């Protein structure tokens, strides 16, 4: 017997099976043209003029080439080099070429500049839509894009700095060279706020800034201290908070001094993060670093909050973008995979899950794009109190709710792919790791909820504005009217408001999402959202939609191939 076995020779080329029942890869599709909810929001909020550019950007971000850039930028993490081969201190972070290509795609298309360089109705909405498309490829590189965009209102507080820096910040170009800003025509801006001992309590910061000569806006100071989180350390300059004799103040700190010498901003290490991997976040020490005062001494929080308001808006857009990509992947898989005699997309329970996930996207996009319109209106007409007050409550509420909902949303979508969902060959695992980041970046959930209460205490008119916005759809749905009345009662009794803050902001966000979806005019979407979020079916897992809803319409809007 053994002799016979010895004569057997395995055929290494033997065909073991045929590959079938697999969904096609979600690539080479138009991520804008095939996103009905996004296209409708762009039109509804005044940015129809950007259709052609957004369609072109959707074709690029949906292409196999650009999608691969996202995978490679995450596979090859940024690497930190404190010194060069001769021993000189360089504090250099090296990125994979795909990261640079993604940065160039965003900057060259004006994602960081368009609402500032060409302000007009719909400019913020169009730019948000563009960011929404690009973040679906990779979230990490969006961090320096966002900070560069968001730095403009803060730097504009000091005309001397604005005159020198803004033309290069607003230039639609990308220059990643590690050279002084005076030698470059295009610049990126980062931010350093938090310190070890304070975190969100930035008034506990211990970094000290001392005037080198004259004091005051635009003047030079020397900074000594540290920052526990400084994202994108290869940016050309950073907005940094430090203590002066006048109190906590904001500074623009360049990576190189004007004379071409290295500014002593020393990177200690890069953060080893669970998500946002393509983006480098660092710990730094400022050892007598040069910085210029932005705004007045002691007004550091109001100065940098101009930037934070914009970054919080981008957290809303980024998390909504992650939700959209997760649903697109899940629906794409379900449409191309069969089990028990039917495609997954035709299975009743899977339809329930997928439609529920799409409703989350619809609500997130609705409130985010309404805040985009408010940004446009308040920027073009600062006297428009309705829009500016709407933002004051809408940014913390929207940032809290959308970002808080995204991690569980990503998990549920990942489960739709089964075992494939947890492998790094697919994007779902990355979306899942990315999902908690925006909930923590720019102020965690508690910070946002408390900021809402602070807005109410400081400017009570924000509440009247919020309810005035909700009143636009009053009478359209009894369940929505009831939810709004319940919310009013919550605000009529502010006993232990801080303890109840999360419950309140939940209601604030949900009612506004529902109202915006009613105003958008798609009855199937609004009905399903209200029935599942405001009716007796609220507060349950995804996939528990009540009977009698038009899921065909909802799933059609979720399908990333719809329109191809």
N, C-alpha and C positions, 0 to 999 in steps of 0.2 A: 504493500500500500504506500509506504513512504516513497518508494522509487517512482510510483506513478505521480505522486504529488510533486516530486522534484521536477517532473517534466512539464508541469503546468506553467505557463508563462502569461502573466497578466498583460493585458493590452492597455498601455497608458493612454491611448487615444480612444478608448471605448466610450461611446456616448451613453451617459447615465440617465439623462432626462432632457426634456424640452422645456425651455423657459416660456411660460405663458401665464395668463391671468395676473398681469402686472400693469399698473397704471403707467402712462407715459410720464416722463420727467416734466415738471412744470418749468419750462424754459422756452425761449423764443416765442413769447406771447406779449401782448401789449398790456402792461399793468394798469394803464390809465383808461384806455378805450374800453376795456373789459371790466371796469369797476363802476357799475351803475351808480352806487351810492356816492362815490367820490365825484363823479361827473355832475350829478345832480346838485351836490353841495357846492361845487365850484360855481355853477350857474346861479344857484339860489342866493349866494352871498356876494355876487357882484364881480366875478372874475372870468366871465365867459370869454373875454378878450384873450385869455391865456390858453385857450383850448389847443391851438396848434403846437405851442411850445410844450405843453404838458403831455400831449399825445406823443411827441417826439421823445420826451424824457421817459415816458412809460415804455416805449419800444426799447430804449437803451437799458433801463433797469430790469426789463423782462427778458433781455437777451441772455443766451447761454454764456457769452463772454463775460458780461458784468456780474452775473450770478456767481461765476467761478472766482472772480476777484474777491467776492465776499467770503467764500470758503477758504481761499488761500490766505487772506488777511487774518483770519482767525486761526488757521493751522500754524502759521508762522508768527508767533508772538513778538511784540517789540522787545528789543534787547538793549540793555543799558551798559554803557561804557563810561566809567568815571574818568579814566585817563587814556591818552593815546599811547602809541607804542614807545614814544620817547619819554613818557612819564609826565607830560603836561596835563593839567586838569582840563577836561573838555565837557563833561556832563552831557554826553551824547546818547541819544536814543535812536536806534536804527530800526526801521520798519521794512516790511516786505514790499516789494514793488507794487503789489496789488493794492496795498493801503494807499500808496501815493496816487495810483490811478483813480481810486475812489475819491480821494481828496480833490484831485484835479477835476473830475466829473462834476462834483458839487460846486467848487469855487468858480470854475469857468462858466458854469450855467447861472451864476449869480445867486445861489442859494443863501449866501451870507449877506447879500447887499441889496437885492432888488427893491424891497419896500422903502429903503432909505435913499437910494440913488434915483429912484423913479417912483415917488409916492403918488398913488392915485387910487380911486375906488377899486377894491379887490386885490390890491398888491400883497397884503399880508395873507389873504386867502390863497392866492396863486402860489406864493412862496411856501405856505404850509402844505399845499397839495404836492408840490415838488419834493419837499422833505419827506412827506408821507410815502411817496414812491421810492425814494432812494434808501430810506431806512429799512425797507423790506429786504434789501440786499445785505446790508450790514449795519448794525446800530452803532458800533463803536466809533467809527470815523465821524459819525454825526456830532460827537461831543465837541471837537474843535470847530466844526462848522457852526454849531449853535452858539458857542461862546464868542466867536468872531462876530457873528450877526448880533448877538445880544449886547456886546460891548459898546455899540455905537451910541445909544442914549446916555450911558454913563460918561463916556469920554467927551460927548458933546457938552457936558456941563462946564467944561473948561475950554474956552475958545482957543487959547494958545496951543493946547495939546491937540484939539480937534483939527486945527489948521495943518499941523505937521503930520498927524497920524491917519486921519480919516481918508484922505485920498488913496493911500496905499491899502488901508483896510478894505475899502470899498472897491478896489480894483478886482475885476473878474479874472483872476489869474492865480496860479499856485507856484510858489518858489520854496521848495523844501531845503534849500542850502543852509548850512550852519554858518551863516555870516551875519555881520551887524545889520540892523534894520535900515541903516543909512545906505547900504549897498543894494537894497532890494526895492522892487516896485510893487510887490504884493506881500501883505503881512497877515498873520493869524494871531489871535489873542486868546489867552487862557485865563484861569482864575484861581486864586488861592485865598480861601476864607477861613476854613476850619483849622483848629489846633487841637492837640492831644487832650488838653484839659477842658475844652469847651464844647467841641462839636457844633451843634446848631446854636448854642449860646455864644455867639461871636463877641459879645461884649466882655466875655471872660478872656479874650485874646491877650497874650503877653508880648507879642512882637512890638517893638518900639521903633518909632521913626523920629529922627532928629533933624531939624532944618540945617542944611549945610551953610546957607547964607540967609537970604530973606525967607520969611514965612509966607504962606498964602497959596491960593490956587495956581497950579502950574509951576510952582517953585520946586527946587531939588531938595530931597531929604535922603538921609542914610537910614536904612532899615536893618535891624538886628533881631533875629528871632527864628521861628520855624513855621511850617504849614504841614499839617498832617495829611491833607489831600490837595494836591495840585494836579489837575488833569492836563493832559497833552503838554508835557514839559518841553517839547520842541517848538512850541509857539514862540513868536518873536517878542512878546511881552505879556504881562499878566496884571490883572486887576487884583490888588492885594489889600487886605485890611491890616492896619497897625495903629498902635496907640501913640498919640501926640500929647502935648500939653493941653490941647483943646479937646481931647477925647479921641474916641475911635474914628479913624479917618481912612480914606480910600486913596490908593496910589497906583499909578501906572509904572510897573517895574519892567524894564527891558532886559532881554537876555544878554545883550552886549551894551557897553557904554558907548556914547557918541564918539569917543576918541578911538574906538575899535578894540579896546581891551575888554576882556571878559568880565561881565558883572558877576560878583560873587554870590550867585544863586547856586547852591550846591545840592544836587540830587543825592539823597541818601540811599534810596532804593526805589524800585517800582513795586506797586501793590500787586500781589498775586490774587487776582479776583476770580470769582466763580463765573462771571459774565463780563460783557463789555471788553472782551479779551483783545480785540484788535487795537483798542485805544489804550495808551499808556497813562496810568495814574501814578503819581509819585509822592514821596515825602521829601520835602526840601528844607534846607537851612539857609537863612539870609545872613551873610556875614559881612555886614556893612554895604549892602546892595543899594545902588542908586535907584530912586523912584521919584516920580513927580506927583504932587498932590492933585487929586481929582476932586473938584468941588471945594467946600470949605473944611477947615479943621473941625473935628468933632461931628461932622456930618457924613461919616463913612457909610453908615447903614442906609440912609436915604440915597446916597450916591450909588452904592452897589445894588440896591434893590431895583434900580432901573434895569440893571442887567438880569437880576434874578427873575423879575417878572417875565422877561422874554424867555429865559431858560425853562421856567416852569411851563410856559405855553408849549415849548418844544417837547417837554416831557409828555404832555398830553398827546401831541401829534405822534411822538415816537412810540408810545404804548399803543395807541390806536392802530398805528402802522403794523406793529407786531401782531395785534389781533387779526388784522386783515390777512397778513401773510399766513398765519396759522390756519385760518379758515380756508384760504385758497388751497393750501397744501392738503388739508383734510378732505375737501370736496373733490379735488383732483384725484386723490387716492380712491375715494368712494365711488367715483364715476368709472374708474378703470379696473375695479376689483369686484369679483363676484364670489358669493358664498351661499350655499344652500339653495342654489338654483336661481338667484337673482343678484344683480349688482348691489353693492352696499348702498348706493344712493337710492335704490328702490326699496330698501328695507325700512319698514315703518319706524322702528326705534332709532335707527341711524339718521333718518330724516328729521326726527324730533331733535336729536342732539345737534346736528349740523345747522338746522334752522335756528335753534336757540343760540348757538355760537355766532351766527350771522347777525342776529338781533343785537347782540352785545356790540358788534362792530358798528351797526347802524346808530345806536345810541351814542357811542363814543365819538363817532365822526360828527354827529349832529351838534353836540355841545361844543366840541373843539372848533368846528368851523364857524359857529356863531360867535365864539370868542375871537376868531380871526377877523370876522367882520367888525366886531367892536374895536379891535386894534386899528383897523383901517379908519373907521369913523372918528375915533378919538384922536388919531394922529393927524388926520386932515382938518379936523375941527376940534381943538382942545376945549372949546366951550360946550361941546356936546356932553352934558353931564350924564345923560342916561347911559351912553355907551361907556364912558370912563368908570362910572359907578358899577355898571354891570361887570366890567372886568375885575373890579376890586374884590367882588365876591366870587365871580366865575372862575378866575384863575386858580385860587386855592381849592375851591370845591371841585372843579373839573380835574385838576391835577391829582387830588386825593382819590377821587372815585375811579377814573380811568386806569390810573397806574395800579391802584389797589386790586382791581378786578382782573388785571392781565395775567398774573401768575397762574391762577386756577384755570383761566381760559386757555392758556398755553398748554397746560397739562391735559385738559380734556380733548383739545385738538390733537395732541400728540398720541393719545390713546386710540384715536380713530385710525392711526396707521399701524397699530399693533406693535410687534417687535421692531419693525423698521423705524418706528418713531423714536426709539431710544438709541439708535446707532448714529455715529457721527457722519455717516455717509449722507444722511438726510439733514435738512435744516432744522427739524423740529426740536432736537436736543438743544441746539444753540438758542432757539427762540425761548425755550423753557428756562435756560440759564440766564438769558437776558431779561426775562420778564420782571424779576423783582428790582432791577437796577433803578429804573425811573421812579419807582415808589420811594426809594431812599435818596437818590440824587435830588439836590435842590430843596431839601426839607422833607423829612419822612411824614408818614400819615398823621401822627399827632401834631407835628409842626403845622401842617396845612389846616387841620381842624381848629387849632388854636388861633391861627392867623385869621380864619373866618370870624371867630369871636372878636378878635382884635379889630377887625374891620367894622363890625357892628358897633363896638363900643366907641370907636373913634369917629366913625362917619355913619350915624344911624340911617341916613338917607339911602344907603346901599340896599337896605331891606325893602324899602318902598319901591326902589327901582327893580329889584328882583321880581317882586310880585306884580309890578306893572308889566314886565315882560311876560310873565306867566298868564296874565289876564288877556293877552292877545288871542289865546285859544280857549278862553273860558266859555263853557257851554257846549263844547265840542264832544266831550265825553264825561259822563257822570263819575266814572272811577277816577279820572284825572282831577276833576273838580273836588272830589272828596279828599284826595291826597293833598291837594293844595290847601284845603281848609284845615286838614290835620296839621300841616306844616305851620300854618299861621298860629294855631293853638300852641304849638311847640315854642314859638317865639314870644307868645304872650306871657309865658311863664318861664323866666330864665333862671329859676332856682336850680342850683347845681349845674349850671350850663357847661362848665368845663368838664364835668364828669360825663355829661350827655353829648359832648361835642361831636363824637363820631356818628351817633345816631342822627343827629340833626343834619350834618353835612351829607349823610347818605340820602336823606329825604330831599334836601336842597338839590342834589345832583340828579336824582331819579326823576323828580317832577320836571326839571328843566329839560332833560333828555326827552321825556315823553311829550312835553309841549312842543319842542322843536320838531319832533317826528310828525306830530299832528300838523304843524304848520307846513312841513315839507310836502304833504299832500298824498303820500302813498298810503292808502287806507289799510292794505294788507299788513304793511310793516308796523304802522302805528297801532293797529288793533292787536297784533301779536305781542308787541312790546308792552303795551298797557296791561293786557290780560295776564302776561307772565311776570311782570315786574310790580305792578301796582294793585292787581287783583288778589284774590285769595291764593293764587299760585306763587306768590312772591317768596323770596328767601329759600329757594330750593336748589338742588343741583341742576346743572345743565341737562337738557333732555327730558324735562318734565313739563313741556308746554301743554296747555289744556287742549281739548278737542275742538274741532270746528274752525281752525285757523287755515288761512291760505298759504300753506307751506310751499306750494309750487312757485309762487311769486317770490317768496323769501329766498328759496334755494336758487332760483334763477339769478338773483342778484349776487349770490355768493360764488357762483361758478366763474372761475378765472378764465375760462375759455368762451364764455358767453359773448357773442359778437364776432368771434373768429370764424 
